[in-house]
Amino acid sequence: MLQTLRNAWKIEELRKKILFTLVIILLYRLGNAIPVPDVNIALLNAYFAQQQSTILGLLDVMSGGAFSNATIFALSIQPYINASIIIQLLCIAIPALERLSKEGGEEGRKKIASITRYATVAIGLLQGFAYYMLIKNNNMLNADAQGIWSAIVIILTFTSGSALIMWLGEQITEFGIGNGISMILFASIISRLPTSLITTVRNITAGNLQWWLALLMLIGAIAMIVLIVYVNDAERRIPVQYAKRVVGRKMYGGQSTHLPMKVNMSGVLPIIFAQSIASLPVTIWTFIGIPEEETVSRAIYDAIDTQSFIYMIVYFIMIIGFSYFYSTIQFNPVEIANNLKKQGGFIPGFRPGQPTVQFIQKVLNRITMFGAIYLGIVAICPLIVGKIIDNSSLAIGGTSVIIVVGVALETVKALENQMLMRQYKGFLE
């Protein structure tokens, strides 16, 4: 990775792209330090210190700490991610959008992107209003900021911040390196790393954490990174043979190739969705008030808390379910089999048509199960370790590691592809 970056830096055009990306990330981090007006930041920080195990803690990590400080970029890229997922699902459910995405070409993709932008602003307004109501209901507004104009300013600031982040991400995608939204998410998570390391060192110094336990956690994190790198590049290659065709005096086809099927097709989305839904009851209960001790309500609350074993089991099952859901959306065996048949290709040992569909579906189910179990293990291990050492902040560690490693690998591949396009020799040395 470092060798790739050094080689890319030697190319003037790529050096400009890298510098442009770094400038955009710097602007994003500056925006994360500018708070919206009329919010008591001290009370807000104290409130979020108690919400690290809920969905609010996940949102805070994804925003690089901006969510707990009510900055102009507090909503981060969540509105854009939610809008993109919704539009993708609608493209499957609504035939007109499906035709636009598949048959519309470049113009169709532009229309889909425009619809996604409008949806991002709408979701930003909803999330900005919800965040304002959370601040208001917990008395975290300044004394002179109880009017309607203050509410409008705060909500519009949150919404415009999310729209600006979307624009910054698009600028990175067009003029920088890698996917802009992924790079912003990567910068948000990495920005919390120094604080986490300082907190760990202080806990070891104060005796709250044993040094050997911290060492085991470090070894476990390295092992998790190795596993993520290995599975991220893993794929099942189905052999495909193309029949020979004689056109005039020339013979075409007859070559052998393969159909690649990635083990982890859905990335980190199943974890994010499963965590959001599994922690939703506890989050709602936190909003309305945590039950008192030694009551039936408190017993139920403790049973479904994000540190409980019931939560871990439900979380694991949801990850598997969402993994199958996304693999079904992204990979259609019927469409793949039809395309192979039209192009004169076939899988050795299986006739074109329904037998090919059944074989592809069988392979897809197997590798999806392996990928889902892998995601579940990566997500559950930090929960178990956090329960053992009584540290709820590790609950979202698996999600963060997958995102950081995945974006790093994706960015390196983007650099290598651009260097390959310029016929730069020696970048693999």
N, C-alpha and C positions, 0 to 999 in steps of 0.2 A: 504494500500500500504506500509506504513512504517513498519507495523507489519510483512508483508511478507518479506521485505528486512532484517529485524532483524533476522527472523527465517532462511532465506537463508544464512545469514552470519555465522550462527552457524555450518553449514555443510561445512567441509573442502573443498570438491570438488567444491561446488558452490562458496565458498569464492575465490578460485583460478580463477574461471571463471569470477567473478565480477572484481577482480583485473586486470586480463588480459584485459578485456573490457576497464577499466579505463586507462590502459597504452596505448592502441591503440588510444583512444580518445585524450589523452595527446599528443601523437606523431602527430596526425592530427592537433591539435591546434597549435603546434610548427611550423608545415609546413605552416600554415596560416599566420605566422608572418614573413616568409622569402620571400622578394620580388624578382621578376625576375630582371636580370640586364638591364641597359640602358633605364629604364622608369622613367619619372619625376613624382614621386608619388604625389607631391603637386598639380600639374596641373590636375592629374587624379582624385584626391579627389574633387577638385573644380568642375570638370565636372560632376561627379556622384552626387554631391549635387543638381544638377538641373534635374537629371533623376530619382528621386525616384518614380515618378508616372508612369514610363514606364516599359517595360519588363526588362530593365536593373536593375531597383530597385528590381524586384522579384528575378533575378539571384543573386544579391548582398545579399539578405536576405538568400537565400538557401545556399550560400557559407559561411555564417557567417561573412560577411564583407571582405572576401578575394578577391572578384571580383573587388571591387572598389579600392583595394590596389595592384592589379596585383602581387599577391604572386604565389608561385609555385603550390598552390592548388586553384587557382582562378576559374578554371572551375568546381571545386567541383565534385559532383556526377551527374551533369546534363548529361554528355555524356553517362554514364551507364544507367541512367533512360530512356533517349531517345532510346538507343540501345535496352533495354529490351522491351519497348513498340513496337518498330518497329518489333522485332523478334516475339513478341506475335501476332501481326497483320499478319505477313507473315505465321505464323503457321496455320492461318485460311485460308489464300488465296492460299497457295501453298500446294497441297496434300502430297508431299514428306515430308515436314516439319511437317505436321499434323500427318502423320503416325509415324514419328520419335518421336514426343512428347507424343503420346498416346499409341503406341504399342512398342516403343523401350526400355521401362523399364529404369533401371538405366543407361545403356550405352547410351540410347537415350537422357536422361537428361544431361549427361555429354557432348554430342556432341552439344546440344542446348546451354549449358553454354559456351562451347568453341567458338561457333559462336558469341554469345553475347559479349564475350571478344574482339574478332577481330573487331566487329562492334563498340565497345566502343572506341578503338584506332582510327578507321577511323573517327568517329564523333568528337573525341577529336582533331584530326588534323584539321578538317574543322572549328571547333569552335575556336581553337587556332589561325588559320590564320585570321578568321573574327575579333577576338579581337585585333590581331596585326594591322590589317588594320584600325580599329577604333582608336587605339592609334596613329598610324602614320598620318592618315588624319586629326586628331585634334592637330597635332604638340606637342604631349606629350612624344616624345622620346628625349633622351639627344642629344646634338649637335653632338657628335662623334659616334652616333649609327644609321646612315642612310644607312649602307651597307647591302649586302645580308647575310653576316655571322651573323650579329646581328639579322636579321629577323629569320634565321634558329634556333639560340640559343633560342630566345624568344618562338617561336612556339613549338619547341621540349620540352622546359621546361614545358609549359602549358600541352602538351599532356602527357608527362611522369608523371606529377603530377596527372592528372585524372586517369591514369592507376594505379598509386600507391594507390590512394584512393580506387579504385575498389578492389585491393589486400587486403588492410587493412580491408575493409568491409567483404570480404570473410573469413578472419582470425577470425573476431568477430563471424560470423555465425557458423564457425566450432569449435572454441575453447572457445568462450565467451558466452554471454547471449543475446538472441534475434536475430533479423535480423540485420546484420552488416550495410547495407546501411541505414536502418531506424535509427539506433543509431547514425551514422555520421550526418545524416540530423537533427536529434534531437539536437545533440551537437552544430551544426551550428546555429540553431535558438535560442537556449537557451543562447548562448554566447553573443547575442545582447541585452538580457534582462537588464543587469546592465546599459548599456549605455542609453537605452530607459528610464529607471527609473530616472537616473540622469538628463536627458534632461527634463523630465516632471517636476521634482522638481525645476529645474532652471526656467522653464517657469512660474511655480506658484509663485516663489519668485520674479521674475521680473515683475509680473503682466500681462504677456502675456496669462496666462491661469487661469481662476477662480478656486478656490479650490473646490467649490461645483460641478463644471463641471468635474473636475478630479475625484471626488468621484463617480459621476454618471457613468463615464467611467469605473471605477473599478468595480462597481456593475454590469454593463453591461457585462464586461469581465467574471465575476464569473458566471453570468446567462448563458452566452454562453458556458462556460466549462461544467456546469451542463447539458445543452441541448445536447452537444456533447457526454458526457459520457452516457446519457440515450439512445440516438439514436444509438450510436456505438454498444450497446449490444442488441438493439431491433431486433426482428425477428418475422416473421410470420410462424407459425408451421402448416403445412397441415397434417391432420391425415392420416396415411397409415395403412391398414389392410392386413395381409398376410394370404392367404388361408391355410387351414389344409391339410396336405398330410400324407397318410398312407403308410409306407414302411415296409413290413413284418408285424411284430406285434407291431411296434412302430409308433406313430403319431408325425409328425414334423410340425412346423409352427403354425399358428393361433395367433401369437402375434400381438400386436398393437404398432405402433411406430409413428414417425412423420417425415415430410420432412421440414427441416429448411430453410427459405429464409430470409437472412439479409435485413433489410430496406435500409441500405447504402452499397450496394455491391461494388461499384466502389471506395470507399474511397475518397481521395482528388484529384484524377486524373482529374475529370471533371472540377474542379476549376482551376487547373494549365493549362490545355489545353485551356479552355475558356478565361482565363486571357491573355495567350500568344497571342492568335489569335485576341481577341478584342482590345488589346493594340498595335498590330503590325502596323496599319496605323500611329498612333502617334509616335511610335518609329522610323519608316522609315522617317517620316517628320522631326523628331529631328535630324537624321543623315544628311539630306540634307540642314537643316537650317529652323528655325522657321520663318514663314511669318511675315512681318512687320504689325504694328498696322493699323487699319482702312482700311484693304484690304479685298477682297472677300476670298482670301486664308486663312487669319487669322480668318475670321468668320467661315469658314469650320473647321479649326483646333480647334477653341474653342468649336465647336458643338460636335466634336468627341473626345475631350480630356477626359482623364480618370477621371476627376471630373465632367463631364457633365451627364445629365439625359439620353441622348441618349445612351451613353456608358453603363450606368447602366442597361438599358433595354436590349440592345444587349448582354451584359455580362450575365444577368439572363437567357435569352432565350438559349444562348449557353450552359450554365451549364445544363439546362434541356435536351437539345439535346445530349450532351456527356454522361449524366447519362444513358439515354436509350441505347445509343450505347454500353457502357461498360457492362450494364446488359445483353444485347443481346449476347455479346461475352462470358461472364462468365457463363451464365445460359441458357442452351438449353432445352426448354420444351419437344421437340420431343425425344431427347436422354434420358431425365429423365423418360418420359412415357414408352419408350421401355425397359429401365432397370427394371422398376417396373413390367412390364408385364412378362419379362423373369424370374424374381425372384418370381413370383406368388403373387405380391402385387397389391393392388388397393386402390383408394381413395373412401371411402364410399359415395355412391350416384352418382358415375360416372363410366361408363363402361370403361374398358381398351381400349386404342387406341386413336382415335381422340377426343372423349369427354374429356378424361383426359388431353390431350394436350391443348385443348381450355380452360379448367378450370385453369391449371397451368399458361398459358399465360395471362389469365385475372387477376389472383392474382399478377403475376409478374408486369404487367402494373400498377396496383394500388399502390403497395408498391414502385415501382421505381419512380412514380410521387411524392409520399410523400417524399422519400429520396432526389429527385431532388429539390423539394421546400425547404426542410431543408438546403441543401447545398447552394441554392441561397440566402436564408435569412442570413445564416452565412457569406457569401461572401459580400453581399450588405450592411449589417448593418454598418461595419466599413467604407465603402465608404460614406454612408450618414452622419455618425458622423464626418468623416473627412471633408466633405464639409461644415457642419455646423460650425465647429470650425476652418476651413481653415488650415487643417493639412493633406497633401497628403500622409504622411508616414503611415497612418492608412489603406490605400487602400489594403494592403496585410496582414492586421492583422488577418482576418478570416482564411486565408489559413494557417498561422503560427500556430494559436491556434489548428486547426483541426489536423495538423501534430504532434504537441507536445503532445496533449492529446491522440491521437491514438497510438503513439509509446509508451507512458508511460503505457497505458493499455495493449498493446501487450507484453511489457517486463515483467510486473507483472504476466500476464498469463503464460508466458514462465517459469518464476521462480516457479510458483505454480505447473505447470505440471512436472517440473524436481523434485520438492520435493515429488510430489505424486508418481512418478516412484520409488523413493527411500523409499517409504512407511514411510515417515516422519510424525509422528503423532503430531497434535497440531498446524499445520500451519493455520487452519481455526479458531482457538480460538481468 
